[in-house]
Amino acid sequence: MKSRLNNPISTILLVLLILWVAIITSVCIDTPSTLALDYNKESLVNADFSGRNLTDSSFTKANLRNSNLSHTNLQGVSFFAANLESANLEGANLTNATLDSARFMNTNLTNAVLEGAFAANARFDGAVIDGADFTDVLLRKDEQDKLCKVAKGTNPTTGRATRETLFCGS
């Protein structure tokens, strides 16, 4: 009995099928990091999102206490009324993020880029903001004054001084 795999056309079709499955599998594995995800009202205490691409995801009213979001792409993300107490956002990109009513108590925002973020009613008590870029961030005046008391450094990505981006006086 002759094997079907000895036929060149069958062999080519089998190779093409294997390649197609490999391509589809690799696309499906990479896709979740580039799709917007919904974590609204989730308890994500101590979660590790470091280094991920979470562009346009939503963490509205999520509890991210002690979570690691360092070096994460958070462009356009909603942290509306989220708890980010003691979270690590070092080097995170929060460009155009919604931070309204979020709590950043004792949060590490070292070298984070918050350019264009909406942070009205956000609380930053005890936050570390060394090298953070607050260019065009909408903040309450009392929070801005509080941040100016501890602002120092220059953001390594944008080259902007933290105090200048917060419009702190001399």
N, C-alpha and C positions, 0 to 999 in steps of 0.2 A: 504494500500500500504506500502510495506516494504522499509525503508530507506537504501540506499547503504552504508552509513557510519556505519551501524551496522555490516557490513561484516568486519572481522578482516584484511583481505588482503587489502581492500580499505582504511582502517584507516592507516595501515602501509605505504602504498604508498603515502597517503596524507601527513603524517608526514615526510617521506623522501623527498618529493617534497618541502615542506616548509623549511626543513634544507638545501637542495641544493640551494634554492633561497637566504637564509640567508648567506650562505658561499660565493656564487658568488657576492652578494652585498657587503659584507665586503671586499673581495679581490679588487673589483673595486673601492671602496672608498679609500683604502690605496695605490693603484697603482700609482696615479699621483705624489705622493711625492717621489717615487723611480725611476721614469722614467726621462730620460734626456729630458729637455724641451727647446724649441727654442724661445728665446725672442730677436732675432737679430733685430736691428734697431727699437726697440719698445721704446715708451716714457713711462717710468715707474717712473716718478717724484713722490716722496712721497709714493712709494709702500712699503708694509710691507711683507717681506719674512722671518721674524725672526723665528728662530727655525726650519726651514724646511730642508729637504734633497733635494738639487738641484744638486747632483753629476752629472758631465759630461754635464750639461746644457750649453747653449750658450747665452751670452748676448753681442755678437759682435756688436759694435757701438750703444749699447742701452744707453738711457739717464736715469740713476738711481740717479739723483741729489736728495738729502735729503731722500733717501730710507733707510729702516731699514732691514739690512741683519745680524743683531746680532745673534750670536750663531747658525749660519746656516752652514750646511755641503756643502761646495762649492768645494770639491775635483774635480780636473780635469776640472773645469768650464772655459769657455773662456769669458774673459772680454776685448777682443781685441778692442782697440780704444773706450772703453766705458767711459761714463762720470759718475764718482762716487763722484762728488763734494759734500761735506758735508754729505756723506752717513755714516751710522753707521754699521761698520763691527766688532764691539767688540766681541771677542771670536769666530770669524768665522774660519772655517777650509778651507784654500785656498791652501792646499797641491797640488802641481803639476798643479796649475791653470795657464792659459795664461793671463798675465796682460800687455802684450806688447802694448804700446801706450795708455794705460788707464790713466785717470786723477783722481788722489786721492787728490785733493785740499781740505784741511780742513776736511779730512775723518778721522773718528775714527777707528783706527786699534788696539786699546788696547787689548792685550792678544790674538791677531789673530795669527794663524799658517800659514805661507806662504812658508813652506819648499818645495824646489824644483820648486817654481814658476818661470816662465819666465817673467821678468819685464823690459826687454830692452825698452828704450824709455818711460817708465811709468814716470809720474810726481807726486811727493809727497809733493808739497808746502803746508806747514801748517798742514800736517797730524800728528795725535797723534798716536805714536807708542809705548807707554809704555807697556812693557812686550811682544811685538810682537816678533815672531821667524822668522828670515830671513835666516835660514840655507839653503845653496845651492841655493839662489835666484840670478839669473842673473840680475844685475843692472848696469846702467851706472855709471862711477866713480863719476861724479858730483852729481848725486842723492844719491849715497852711502855717499859721504862727507856731504851732506845736512842732511841726516838722522842721521849720527853719531853725529851731533851737538845737537840733541834733544833726542837721544837714552838713555833709562834708563829702569830699571826693569827686571824682570825675568818672562818668560812665565809659567803660572801655570800648563799647560798641559805637556809641554816638559821638563820643568826645566832648560831651557837654557836662559842665559842673552842676552838681546837684543843687547847690544854693542858687545858681542862676536860673535853673529851670523852675524853681519854686518862687522866683522873684523875691528872695530874701534880701533885706537891707544889708549894709556893710557889716 
